[in-house]
Amino acid sequence: MMLGFLVRPMDALGDSGHDVLLKKAYELKEQYKETEALAVYEQIIVADESNYEALCQASLLHSLMGNRFSDDTRKLNHFSTAKDYAHRAYLLDSMDARSNYAMALSLASLAMVSGPKQRLAMINQTKAYLDGALAADDKYADAWHLLGRWYFKMANLNFAEITAYKVMLGGMAEKPATNKDAIYAMEMAILHNPNNLRYYFDLANIYQEMKNKDACVYTLQRAMAQNLDLQTKEELELSRRCKMMLQAYQK
């Protein structure tokens, strides 16, 4: 579907046109119109393949949208495109937090739809980009959250995964990841953005896995106490799942 603000050719708009459309895409994203926002970012990229902002944002949106599909083929298409855009942004500025985070998120997303060997390789690569993102911006809440997920995954590898990982890398890292590392990273994410329900939910799940009922209940209560203005289906579903988990513990 062609939108009204997409009709005018980009080469007629020039750099100022890029700014106008970047602003429009940002506004659409803030209104949770991700598909429309992505269309604008990709139009900018077609006209200006080195537009760093558009590359980063398009990558993040493809990672987000890929997660909404149930079939792996559509997920893979979105995640592969996300990685391509992220890599192009990274080549433009490898020191910036956004390009590093976009790379980390696309790799983590691709890992979910890849075979065992590829999955472990991508999970391993993710850490370096998260370190890069947080080195550039240590208040980057989404990067802390993804790092928490990374620690949790690495701390809970099964025997087969540990064996494969050792073979792939020639041995595990000097300091094995722990659930405590995951908790710290999740708490840092919450510290820098206390209004993201996903952070609380994932932290509660870590405590649940550790069979720490008190900490799990406390985390869920913190989430509910935020009285967040839930806007999307994903947020409403997360809220429902938090309430169900809390109710199960309070029976």
C-alpha positions in Angstrom: 0.0 0.0 0.0 1.4 3.4 -1.0 1.1 6.0 1.7 0.6 9.7 0.9 3.9 10.8 2.3 5.8 8.2 0.2 4.7 9.5 -3.2 7.3 12.2 -3.7 10.6 10.8 -5.1 13.4 10.9 -2.5 15.9 12.4 -5.0 13.7 15.4 -5.3 13.7 15.9 -1.5 17.4 15.9 -0.9 19.0 15.8 2.6 16.2 17.9 4.1 13.7 15.3 2.7 15.6 12.6 4.6 15.2 14.5 7.8 11.5 15.0 7.1 10.9 11.3 6.5 13.1 10.3 9.4 10.8 12.5 11.6 7.7 10.9 10.0 9.0 7.4 10.6 9.9 8.2 14.2 6.3 9.5 14.8 4.8 6.4 13.2 7.0 4.2 15.4 5.9 6.1 18.5 2.3 5.5 17.5 3.1 1.7 17.3 2.6 1.8 13.5 5.7 -0.3 12.9 4.9 -1.5 9.4 4.3 2.0 8.1 7.4 3.2 9.9 9.5 0.5 8.4 8.3 1.3 4.9 9.5 4.9 5.4 12.9 3.8 6.8 13.4 1.5 3.9 12.5 4.2 1.4 15.2 6.3 2.9 17.7 3.5 2.6 16.9 2.9 -1.1 17.7 6.6 -1.8 20.5 6.9 0.7 22.2 3.5 1.4 24.5 5.1 4.0 21.8 6.6 6.1 22.9 5.4 9.6 19.7 6.3 11.4 17.4 4.5 8.9 19.6 1.4 8.8 19.6 1.1 12.6 15.9 1.7 13.0 15.0 -0.6 10.1 17.1 -3.4 11.6 15.4 -3.1 15.0 12.0 -3.1 13.4 12.7 -6.2 11.4 13.9 -8.0 14.5 10.7 -6.9 16.4 8.3 -7.8 13.6 10.0 -11.2 13.0 9.1 -12.2 16.5 5.4 -11.8 15.8 5.3 -14.7 13.3 5.0 -18.3 14.3 6.5 -19.9 11.2 10.3 -20.0 11.0 10.4 -19.0 7.3 8.9 -15.6 7.9 10.9 -15.1 11.0 14.1 -15.9 9.1 13.3 -13.4 6.4 12.9 -10.6 8.9 15.8 -11.6 11.0 18.2 -11.9 8.0 17.1 -8.5 6.8 17.6 -7.1 10.3 21.2 -8.5 10.3 21.9 -7.1 6.9 20.8 -3.6 7.9 22.6 -3.8 11.2 25.9 -4.9 9.6 25.7 -2.0 7.1 25.1 0.4 10.0 28.0 -1.2 11.9 30.4 -0.7 9.0 29.4 3.0 9.1 30.0 3.4 12.8 31.3 0.4 14.8 31.7 2.4 18.0 28.1 3.6 18.4 25.8 1.8 20.8 22.9 1.6 18.3 24.8 -0.3 15.6 26.2 -2.7 18.1 22.9 -3.3 19.7 21.2 -3.8 16.3 23.8 -6.4 15.5 23.4 -8.2 18.8 19.6 -8.3 18.5 19.6 -9.6 15.0 22.1 -12.3 15.8 20.2 -13.3 19.0 17.0 -13.4 16.9 18.6 -15.5 14.1 19.9 -17.9 16.7 16.4 -18.9 17.6 15.6 -20.2 14.1 19.0 -21.7 13.3 20.4 -25.2 13.8 22.3 -26.2 17.0 25.8 -25.4 15.7 24.9 -22.1 14.1 22.8 -21.1 17.1 25.7 -21.5 19.5 28.0 -19.6 17.1 25.5 -16.7 16.9 24.9 -16.6 20.6 28.6 -16.4 21.1 29.0 -13.5 18.6 26.1 -11.7 20.3 28.1 -11.0 23.5 30.9 -8.9 21.8 28.3 -6.6 20.2 26.5 -6.2 23.6 29.8 -5.3 25.2 30.3 -2.8 22.4 26.9 -1.3 22.9 27.3 -0.9 26.7 30.8 0.4 26.3 29.4 3.2 24.2 26.3 3.8 26.4 26.2 2.1 29.8 22.6 3.3 30.3 21.3 1.5 27.3 18.4 -0.4 28.9 17.6 -2.7 25.9 21.3 -3.8 25.7 21.3 -4.6 29.4 18.1 -6.6 29.0 19.5 -8.6 26.0 22.7 -9.2 28.0 20.6 -10.6 30.8 19.0 -13.0 28.4 22.4 -13.9 27.1 23.8 -14.7 30.5 20.7 -16.7 31.4 21.0 -18.8 28.2 24.7 -19.4 28.7 24.3 -20.2 32.4 21.7 -22.9 31.6 23.2 -24.7 28.6 22.4 -28.4 28.5 25.2 -31.0 28.5 25.1 -31.4 24.7 25.2 -27.6 24.2 28.2 -27.3 26.6 30.0 -30.0 24.8 29.4 -28.5 21.4 30.4 -25.1 22.7 33.7 -26.4 24.0 34.4 -28.0 20.7 33.5 -24.9 18.8 35.6 -22.6 20.9 38.3 -24.9 22.2 37.0 -24.5 25.7 34.6 -22.4 27.7 35.2 -18.8 28.7 37.4 -18.2 31.7 34.5 -17.0 33.8 31.3 -19.0 33.2 28.1 -17.1 32.9 25.8 -17.4 36.0 22.2 -16.7 36.8 23.5 -13.9 39.1 25.0 -12.2 36.1 21.7 -12.5 34.4 19.9 -11.0 37.4 22.3 -8.1 37.6 21.9 -7.2 33.9 18.1 -7.4 34.1 18.2 -5.1 37.2 20.3 -2.6 35.3 17.8 -2.7 32.4 15.0 -1.9 34.9 17.1 0.8 36.6 17.5 2.6 33.3 14.0 2.0 32.0 11.6 1.0 34.8 8.6 1.3 32.4 9.3 -1.8 30.3 7.2 -4.7 31.4 9.3 -7.2 29.5 12.3 -6.6 31.8 10.3 -7.5 34.9 8.7 -10.6 33.3 12.1 -12.0 32.1 13.6 -11.3 35.5 10.7 -13.1 37.2 11.3 -16.0 35.0 14.9 -16.2 36.0 13.9 -16.3 39.6 11.3 -18.9 38.9 13.9 -21.1 37.2 16.1 -20.7 40.3 13.1 -21.6 42.4 13.4 -18.3 44.3 9.7 -17.8 45.1 10.1 -14.6 47.2 12.3 -12.8 44.6 9.9 -13.9 41.8 6.8 -12.6 43.6 8.6 -9.4 44.6 9.6 -8.8 40.9 6.1 -9.4 39.7 4.7 -7.0 42.4 7.1 -4.4 41.2 5.9 -4.8 37.7 2.2 -4.4 38.7 3.0 -1.4 40.9 4.3 0.5 37.9 0.7 1.0 36.6 2.0 1.1 33.1 0.0 2.6 30.2 -0.2 -0.6 28.1 -0.6 0.2 24.4 0.2 -2.9 22.4 -1.1 -6.5 22.2 2.4 -7.7 23.3 2.3 -5.4 26.4 -1.3 -6.6 27.3 -0.2 -10.2 27.0 2.8 -9.7 29.1 0.7 -8.0 31.8 -1.8 -11.0 31.7 1.1 -13.5 32.1 2.6 -11.5 35.0 -0.7 -11.5 36.8 -1.3 -15.2 36.2 2.2 -16.0 37.5 1.7 -13.8 40.6 -1.8 -15.4 41.3 -0.3 -18.9 41.0 2.2 -18.1 43.7 -0.3 -16.4 46.0 -2.8 -19.3 46.1 
